[in-house]
């Protein structure tokens, strides 16, 4: 179903941006378990429709290689120190993405105009003006025979932005779709619980570039600490539905100390990396106690971030729509809701309620951002990444 927003109609009256592109988005998240692929049609503004979503899992060998190299990169200098290994893993990642992209294009029979290639993040440090996503756009373009947009974060970082989050402009499109189709009122909040949790406060499309600008923040860890604990203490990659955490009781003394230590240094204007956190504070605890402690810690920080952004009249109902892998952790969501129980009119809802698969929001987003890049439209904003002015981003390559 295609939704044409009021903002799209406004733009079309003023400048020529009518072309609809068919774009394929490739997204590899911090879980490093595989690649999400989405095909969308959009004008890069307010018209959007979803065509296809698919997931392809990395084989164990590639997963372990990515995990190993990410663990080695702790500062900017490490990118040079391990350059040969980085290039080798990057090539394997690109070959995998090319293979699954070609399979998807063939099976979908869509005429793809371009590809948005996020790559696999192994290091992100706005302080060092450095962000590294593994993915060779030139090689991908050669193998898939399509125009590729990649390296989306670099221009924002170079110009003083935080490089993240980049998905808010797409969240805003979804919010306007939900407003029209389901009659929910603005502001609509999007809570994306990936490795890191970010939140977007969306606005009615015609207000997007006025004073009521959308806002976005990285606010807390998401899955990163929970997944790390489970991987290091079991043969599992994550805590399915939060069942291990639910079976244990948090160590209240350790939990309260960790919350105090972390909340003293919170700056919501900075983007976050999974390496900003570690699980040393639960070292030595039984697996269920550690999982319960970490999950409660994560829920507390997420809840505090929501409270920071949510400044609405609490007598009126508002929606906070949850996407990302963390939405599947039932226990984590329960703890978040418990921390927000005084916010009676804030509904924490899964995005599936609005007929969108929450696993593919980011892959759709980077397909959408690729279209905006082709059209030389901004993808980051002062109120999302703290850049000094709206900025374009992404490198365009056509190598076939």
Residue pairs with C-beta under 8 A, 6 or more apart in sequence:
1 49
2 41
2 47
2 48
2 49
3 46
3 47
3 48
3 49
3 176
3 177
3 180
3 181
4 46
4 47
5 45
5 46
5 47
5 173
5 176
5 177
5 180
5 205
6 46
6 204
6 205
6 206
7 45
7 46
7 176
7 205
7 206
7 208
8 43
8 45
8 46
8 47
8 205
10 206
11 17
11 45
11 46
12 18
17 43
17 44
17 45
17 375
18 43
19 43
20 41
20 42
20 43
20 47
21 41
21 42
21 43
21 44
21 113
21 114
21 371
21 374
22 39
22 40
22 41
22 51
22 110
22 111
22 112
22 113
23 39
23 40
23 41
23 42
23 112
23 113
23 114
23 115
23 116
23 367
23 368
23 370
23 371
24 37
24 38
24 39
24 101
24 104
24 105
24 110
24 112
24 114
24 115
24 116
24 146
24 367
25 36
25 37
25 38
25 39
25 40
25 115
25 116
25 118
25 362
25 363
25 364
25 365
25 366
25 367
25 368
25 370
26 35
26 36
26 37
26 97
26 100
26 101
26 115
26 116
26 117
26 118
26 363
26 366
27 35
27 36
27 37
27 38
27 118
27 362
27 363
27 365
27 366
28 34
28 35
28 36
28 93
28 97
28 118
28 119
28 120
28 121
29 36
29 194
29 195
29 325
29 362
30 121
30 194
30 195
30 196
30 223
30 224
30 274
31 194
31 195
31 223
31 227
31 237
31 238
31 325
32 58
32 63
32 66
32 67
32 70
32 120
33 57
33 58
33 63
33 237
34 55
34 56
34 57
34 58
35 55
35 56
35 58
35 96
35 97
35 100
36 53
36 54
36 55
36 359
36 360
36 362
36 363
37 52
37 53
37 54
37 55
37 56
37 100
37 101
37 104
37 363
38 50
38 51
38 52
38 53
38 54
38 360
38 363
38 364
38 367
39 50
39 51
39 52
39 53
39 104
39 108
39 110
39 112
39 367
40 48
40 49
40 50
40 51
40 364
40 367
40 368
41 48
41 49
41 51
42 48
42 49
42 173
42 367
42 368
42 371
43 371
44 368
44 371
44 372
44 374
44 375
44 377
45 377
46 173
46 176
46 205
48 173
48 177
48 368
50 356
50 364
51 108
51 110
52 104
52 108
52 110
53 357
53 359
53 360
53 363
53 364
54 100
54 104
55 359
56 96
56 100
56 103
58 66
58 96
62 92
62 93
62 96
65 89
65 92
66 89
66 93
66 120
66 122
66 134
69 82
69 85
69 86
69 89
69 122
69 134
70 122
70 123
72 78
72 82
72 85
73 79
73 82
73 86
73 122
73 123
73 132
74 275
75 125
75 128
76 123
76 125
76 128
76 130
78 123
79 86
79 123
79 130
79 132
86 122
86 132
86 134
89 134
90 134
90 135
90 136
91 136
91 139
93 119
93 120
93 134
93 135
94 135
94 136
94 139
94 140
94 143
95 139
95 143
97 117
97 135
97 140
98 139
98 140
98 143
98 144
101 115
101 140
101 144
101 146
102 143
102 144
105 112
105 144
105 146
112 146
113 146
113 147
114 146
114 147
114 148
114 149
114 370
114 371
114 374
115 140
115 141
115 144
115 146
115 147
115 148
115 149
115 367
115 370
116 149
116 150
116 152
116 366
116 367
116 368
116 369
116 370
116 371
116 373
116 394
117 135
117 137
117 140
117 148
117 149
117 150
117 366
118 133
118 135
118 150
118 152
118 362
118 363
118 366
119 133
119 134
119 135
119 150
119 151
120 133
120 134
120 135
121 131
121 132
121 133
121 134
122 132
122 133
122 134
123 130
123 131
123 132
123 273
123 275
124 130
124 131
124 132
124 153
124 163
124 164
124 271
124 273
125 131
125 273
126 157
126 161
126 162
126 163
126 270
126 271
129 157
129 158
130 157
131 153
131 154
131 157
131 163
133 150
133 151
133 152
133 153
135 150
135 151
137 148
137 149
137 150
137 151
137 395
137 397
138 148
138 397
138 399
139 399
140 148
140 150
141 147
141 148
141 397
141 398
141 399
141 400
142 399
142 400
145 400
146 400
147 374
147 396
147 397
147 398
148 396
148 397
148 398
148 399
149 369
149 370
149 373
149 374
149 394
149 395
149 396
149 397
150 394
150 395
150 397
151 394
151 395
152 166
152 366
152 369
152 373
152 379
152 393
152 394
153 163
153 164
153 166
153 393
154 163
154 393
154 395
155 391
155 392
155 393
155 394
156 162
156 163
156 166
156 379
156 380
156 385
156 387
156 391
156 393
157 163
159 387
159 388
159 391
160 386
160 387
160 388
161 380
161 385
161 386
161 387
161 388
161 391
162 218
162 269
162 270
162 271
162 385
162 386
162 387
163 271
163 385
164 196
164 198
164 218
164 271
164 272
164 385
165 192
165 198
165 200
165 216
165 217
165 218
165 271
165 384
165 385
166 365
166 369
166 379
166 380
166 384
166 385
166 393
167 192
167 198
167 200
167 361
167 362
167 365
168 190
168 200
168 202
168 214
168 216
168 381
168 384
169 214
169 368
169 369
169 372
169 378
169 379
169 381
169 384
170 361
170 364
170 365
170 368
170 369
171 190
171 192
171 200
171 202
171 214
171 216
171 361
171 365
172 200
172 202
172 203
172 205
172 208
172 214
173 205
173 368
174 190
174 354
174 356
174 361
175 186
175 188
175 190
175 202
175 203
176 202
176 204
176 205
178 184
178 188
178 319
178 321
178 354
179 185
179 186
179 188
179 204
181 354
182 354
184 319
185 316
185 317
185 318
186 202
186 203
186 204
187 201
187 202
187 203
187 312
187 318
188 202
188 318
188 319
188 321
189 199
189 200
189 201
189 202
189 306
189 309
189 310
189 318
189 319
189 320
189 321
190 199
190 200
190 202
190 320
190 321
190 323
191 197
191 198
191 199
191 302
191 306
191 320
191 321
191 322
191 323
191 324
191 348
192 198
192 199
192 200
192 222
192 322
192 323
192 324
192 361
192 362
193 222
193 223
193 302
193 322
193 323
193 324
193 325
193 326
193 327
193 329
193 332
194 222
194 223
194 324
194 325
194 326
194 362
195 221
195 222
195 223
195 224
195 227
195 274
196 218
196 220
196 221
196 222
196 224
196 272
196 273
196 274
197 218
197 219
197 220
197 221
197 222
197 298
197 301
197 302
197 305
197 324
197 326
198 216
198 217
198 218
198 219
199 216
199 217
199 219
199 305
199 306
199 309
199 320
200 214
200 215
200 216
200 384
201 214
201 215
201 216
201 309
202 214
203 212
203 213
203 214
204 212
207 213
208 214
209 390
213 381
213 382
213 383
214 381
214 383
214 384
215 309
215 383
215 384
216 383
216 384
216 385
217 268
217 269
217 305
217 308
217 309
218 268
218 270
218 271
218 272
219 268
219 301
219 302
219 304
219 305
219 306
219 308
219 309
220 272
220 298
220 301
220 302
220 304
220 305
221 272
221 274
221 276
221 277
221 298
221 301
222 298
222 302
222 324
222 325
222 326
223 238
223 324
223 325
223 326
223 329
224 274
224 277
225 277
225 278
225 279
225 294
225 297
225 298
226 238
226 239
226 245
226 291
226 294
226 295
226 298
226 329
226 332
227 237
227 238
227 239
228 278
228 279
229 279
229 282
229 287
229 290
229 291
229 294
230 236
230 237
230 238
230 239
230 244
230 287
230 291
231 237
231 238
232 279
233 287
233 290
234 244
234 287
238 325
239 245
239 291
239 295
239 329
239 331
241 328
241 329
241 330
241 331
242 291
242 295
242 329
242 330
242 331
242 332
242 334
243 331
244 287
244 288
244 291
245 288
245 291
245 292
245 294
245 295
245 296
245 331
245 332
246 292
246 330
246 331
247 288
247 292
248 286
248 287
248 288
248 289
248 290
248 291
248 292
249 288
249 289
249 292
250 289
250 292
250 293
250 295
250 296
251 282
251 285
251 289
251 293
254 281
254 282
254 285
254 293
255 293
255 296
255 297
257 281
258 281
258 293
258 297
259 297
259 300
259 301
261 281
262 277
262 297
262 301
263 301
263 304
266 301
266 304
268 305
268 308
269 386
270 386
271 385
279 290
279 294
281 293
282 289
282 290
282 293
282 294
285 293
295 329
295 331
295 332
295 335
296 335
298 332
299 332
299 335
299 336
299 338
299 339
300 335
300 339
302 336
303 336
303 339
303 340
304 339
306 320
306 336
306 340
306 346
307 340
307 343
310 318
310 320
310 343
310 346
312 318
314 343
314 344
314 345
314 346
315 345
316 345
317 345
317 346
317 347
318 345
318 346
318 347
319 346
319 347
319 349
320 346
320 347
320 348
320 349
321 349
321 350
321 351
321 353
321 354
322 333
322 348
322 349
322 350
322 351
322 358
323 351
323 356
323 358
323 361
324 358
324 361
324 362
325 359
326 332
326 333
327 333
327 350
327 351
327 358
333 348
336 348
337 348
340 346
340 348
350 358
351 357
351 358
351 361
352 358
369 379
369 393
369 394
370 394
372 378
372 379
372 392
373 379
373 392
373 393
373 394
373 396
374 396
376 392
377 392
378 390
378 391
378 392
379 391
379 392
379 393
379 394
380 387
380 390
380 391
380 393
381 387
381 390
381 391
382 388
382 389
382 390
